């Protein structure tokens, strides 16, 4: 599960940088974050290395923040463009 979280995080982070495709990455980013959390907790109970699960959680968190950032920027741009019409 930790490798799946990492791969999903990489794909979601790359798609998060593309403004038109960022909404497509929201559901996989949330799924990858959940997979990373579950894998991290399981590996922590058994004293196994948790680095890959942590990297997956970080990448998915970055992707979610990118999607939220782009949404706020485009929403603010849409609001200001409506106000600037004379």
N, C-alpha and C positions, 0 to 999 in steps of 0.2 A: 504494500500500500504506500510505502514511503517513496518508492521510485515512481509510482503512478502520480503521486502528489507533485513530485518534482517536474515530471514531464508536462503535466497539466499546467503547472505554474509557469514553465517556460513559454508554452504556447499562449497562455492567457496574458502574460506580460508583453509578449510581442504583439498580440492583437490589441492590447490596451493602448499601445502607442499609435495605433491607426484610428483616427477619430471616427470614421464612419463604421468601423468594425468593432468598436469597443463594447457595444451592447451585446454582441455575440459572445464575448468572453466573460460576461458577468456570471452566468450560471456555472460554467466550468471552473471559474476561479473560486466560487463558493464551495463547489464540490471538492476541489483540490485542497482547500483550506480545511474542510471537515476531514478528509482522508489524512491529511498531515497531522491534525490534532489527535485522531484516533491512533495512528501509527506511533506518534511520539509517546503517547500515554502507555501503549502496550510495550514499547521498547524500554521505556523508563522502569516499568515494573520488573522486567527481566534483566536489567542492567546491561542492555545491549547498546551499541553506539546509536546516537539519535541525530547525527549530523544531516543525513539525507532528509529525514522528516522535517527538521528545522529549516533546511534550505527550501523545501517545498512550501512550508507555511509562510516563509518570508516572501518568496516569489508570488504566491497567491495574494498575500496582503498588499504587495506593491501593485499588482494588477487591479485589485479592487480600488485602491486609492487613485490610480490613474484613471479608471473609468469614472469615479466620482468627480475627479478634478476636471476632466473633459466635459462632463455633464454640466458642472457649475459654470465653466467658462462659456460653453455654448448657450446656456440658458441666460447668462448675463448679457451676452452679445445679442441674443434675440430680444431681450427686454429693452436694451438701449437702442436697438435699431428701430423699435416701435415708437420710442419717445422722440427720436430725432426727425420724424416726418413732419414737415411744415404744412 
